[in-house]
Amino acid sequence: MIKQKGKSRQVALALGALGVVFGDIGTSPLYAMKACFSGHHAITLNPVNVLGVLSLIIWSLLIVICLKYVTFVMAADNEGEGGIFALYELVSHESQRRSASFMLFAAMVGGALLYGDGVITPAISVLSAIEGLDIATTAAHQYTPHIACTILLALFAFQSSGTDKIGSLFGPVMLVWFTVIGIFGLSSAAGNPVVLQAFSPYYALNFFAENGLAGTMVLGAVVLCVTGGEALFADMGHFGRRPITLAWYFVALPSLVLNYLGQGAILIENPESIINPFFSLFPKFLMLPMVALATFAAIIASQAIISGAFSLTAQAVHLGFIPRIRILQTSEENPGQVFVPSVNWVMAGLCILLVLIFEASEHLAGAYGIAITGTMVITTYLFWFYLRKIRNCPWMLAAILTGFFALFDLGFFIVNFTKIAGGGWFPILLAGLIAYGMYVWIWGRAKLREQLQARGLEVSDLESEIEKYMLAKVPGEAVFLSASEFIPHAFLQHLRNNRVVHEKLVFLRVNTSSEPYLDSHKRISLKTVEKNIYWMTVNYGFMEKPNLSLILVQSWNQLGLSSTDSYFYIGRMLLRFNKDNREHLLRRKIFIMLNSVSEDPLDYLRIPADKVVTIGTAIKI
């Protein structure tokens, strides 16, 4: 019975994964084949080239998705969590300082690029689906951008429901989508079985030999068929590796291959269908239902990258890459399912702006691909360290494997750089701004830490400091929050100005582990400094949200703290711009601005407001 329930749970998760993880890659047939012959990197449409492009698409799916992501990269999970930040956190602690610095830079850039892709994916997917109306009627053409904007707004408004509910709703729709596109693709391919020759890599190699540089440039369009690969890895924490793998091999992969073969067959028979080869697979009477289904699928395609952006943000906050922002847990059973309101609405605004600027999916295709291929390259770079440091893989074997993956990743990435003038500047600009913001935040926190440590007091010097300033002990219990291993500045101010000490003192530091989730028995570490004075370290995984109210209850037996008599003392840093310092003017201004939007520590640490005493400290930076 338990085994049966386990299988049912895996099937349910696999269905949910179809609705959240596979939307992006699942809707690539809407525009990938069309982009190869009529887009930014268009190549001459003839049977030989059709077979060559088909072969490139099939082998890209097999090598990039099946081999790289599903077989290898998704095995590099951090206690079940995936994504570029989770991979960075896994390997950075095992590396030397210089390597760790390079990895930090790579992780920041890779994460920023993923945000850039996250803005473009919903826009191009929804636009591509709505453009199917042009085949049924030309009347809707002028309203396409407005319809797309309305759908995108509704999609982002729905995000607060949570990944679980979205997956249970979208999963069956995507199952229907994959089934339909697979069946009609098979029907078309059966009428022209010559397309089956595309399974031979000879046609891919021959394509480059026949077309030279122009053939190489087509990789900029071929990559559109694998852009959802990074989402598989980023969303792994939502569903787990096994359900995603099952959904890929048993549903998504066969349907995608069959549909691409069907599009190839129809292009060989009727080159004029290049106007929209995907919708040309379907009879006229099914056109409007297919546009509706494609629109639903495109909405779901956006979900994969949006969910990935939420997971990425949660990881970035806990790793200290960005300021603390409001993150909501949407599932009690799966702590990896989160919703980030601020990120959600910023992405919504940028998506709508893109639709209004570019107006057509063909124009957006020029902006699509450059961000995600950059992230793919960085994932391969970090995977090298995973093989060497975590798996202790022999140097030669690791070099062969990552070199093979890099051959594809770099090929796609370099070719996509030719898209910069055609719209590729947008994700590069957006990613650059986000990466710079991360860098400024990390740099500013380091500078702030230096200043606080210069003013700080070693734990060993605490007793003499108390004897020097204390005039009286007052009843009660005080918990002072510390951001480092030093005595918190809030306590020193309290002691030196008020000249009193509570009967029982606890210095509490919240520490973020390199693991995403920790067992409860690893949560609290306690050390007695002297009689009735304690140093407590509370450990959380980088995907967990602190709850210090609960910690106080759990530590009652060890410390004898009373929830009614205990108060939290928090130091609030009031940052002021130092006009006398002429160095890094812009950097310091941005850091102060970022600090001002950081979530209130009371909300982040979940401390009751009536139990908090705030002590402000002005710091010039």
C-alpha positions, 0 to 999 in steps of 0.5 A: 500500500505504501509503495503504491502511494509512493508511485501515485505521488511520483505520477502526480508530481510528474503531472505537476512538473509538466505544468510548471517545468516543461512549459518553456521547452514544450512550446518551442515548436511554436517558433523554433522551426519557423525561426530557422527559415524565416527569422534572424538567421534564415537559411534557404528552404529546401529538402536537404536543409530541412533534414539538416535543421531537423537533425540539429534539433533532434541531436540538440535535444538528445545531447543538451537536454537528455545527456547534459541536464537530465542525466548529469547536471540534475544529479548535481543537486544541493539536497534536492535544490537545483539552479545555478545558485544552489550549484554554486553554494555546493561547490564554492566551499570546496574550492580555493579562494581564487577559484571561489571568487571566479565562481561567485562572479560566474554565479552572479552573472548566470543568475542575472542572465536567467532573470533576463531570459525570464522576462523574454520567455513569457513575452515570446511564448504568448505572442507566438500563440496569439499569432496563430489567429492570423491563419484563421483571420487577419482581423485580430492582427492589430490587436495581437500585442494587446491580447498578449499583454492582457494574458500576461497580466492575468498570468502574473496575477495568478502567481500568488496561488502557489506552484502546487495549485498552478501545477495541478491546474496546468499539468493536465493542460500540458498533457493534452498539449503534448499528446495533440502536438505529438499525434499531429506531428506523427500524422504528418511525418508518416506521410513523408517518412524521409524525415526519419533520416534526420536521426542520423547525425550525418545530416547535421554535419552535412548541413554545416558543410553545405552552408558554411558560415550561414549554416553555423548562424542557424544555431542561433535559431536551433537553440530555441528548441533547448532554451527550457533546459535550464528551467528543468534544473532551476525548478528541480526543488519544486518537484524533485529529479525523478518526477521531472525525468519521468515526465521528460522521457515518457511525455515531453521528449517523444511529443517534441521530436514527433512534432518537429519531424511533422513540421519538417515533413510539411515544409518539404511538401509545401514550402509556403507553410513556412509562414507558420509551420506549426499551425500548418500541421492542423486542419482549418476546422481545428485552427481556433481550438489549437490557437486556444490550446497553444495560448494556454500552453504558452501561458504555462511556458512562462510558468517554468521560468517564473517559478525558476526566478522565484526559487533563484531569488529565494536562494540569492536572498539567503546567500546574501547576493541581494537585499532581504525581500518579502518571500512567501511560502506557498506550500507546507509540504514542499518548502521549495515552493515560494512566491516573491511579490516584488519580483513577480510584478517587476517581471510582469511590467518588463514583459508587457513593455517588451510586447509593446516595444517588439510587437511580434514574436519574430522581432523578439526572437532576435532578443531570445536565446542570448541570456539562456545560452550564457547561463548554460555556459556558466552551468557547465563551468560550475559543473566542472568543479562539481565533478572535480571537488564533490565527485572526485572525478579524474581530471581527464574524464571531467575535462572530456565530459564538460568539454563536450557540453561546452562545445554545444553551449559555446557554439550556441552562445557565440552565434547568439551574440550576432543577435545583439543589434536585433534585440539581444541588447535587452537581456544583456542590459538587464542582466548587466544591471542585475549582476552589478546590483548583486556585486554592489550589495556584496561589496557594500555588506563587506565594507559595512562588516569591516566598519562594525568589526572595527568598532566591535568587541571580542567575546573574550573582552565582554566581562571587562567591558561589563565591569567598566560600564555596568552600574546595575543589573535589571530583572528580565531576559534580553536577546541581542541579535548579532550579525557576526562573531563579535558582540553586537554593537546594539549591546555595547551602545545599550551598556555604555549609554544606559549602564545596565545589564539584564539578569540573563543575556543571550547573544544570538546569531543566525547563520545560513548553511550551505545546505538548503534544509537542516534537520531540527537537531542541527538547528541550535548551537549553544555556548556559555560565555559566563554565568547567565550569559550565553552565545547561541548560533541558530542555523538555517539552510539557504532555502529556509526562512528563520523563525526566532519566536519558535527558537525561543520556545525550543530553547526554553529547557536549555536556557530557561528563557520565558517567552513573556519576560524575554525581549529581542534587542535589534541594532538598526543601521542608519546608513549615511552617505559620507561626502568626504569620501570621494571613492566609489561614489555611485557604488555607495549610493546604490548600496544605500538605496538597496539597503533602504528597500531591504525587508524589515528584520522583524518580518524576515526573522519572524519576531513579534513587534511587541517583543522588540527593542530597536537601537539605532546606529548611524554609520557613514559609508 
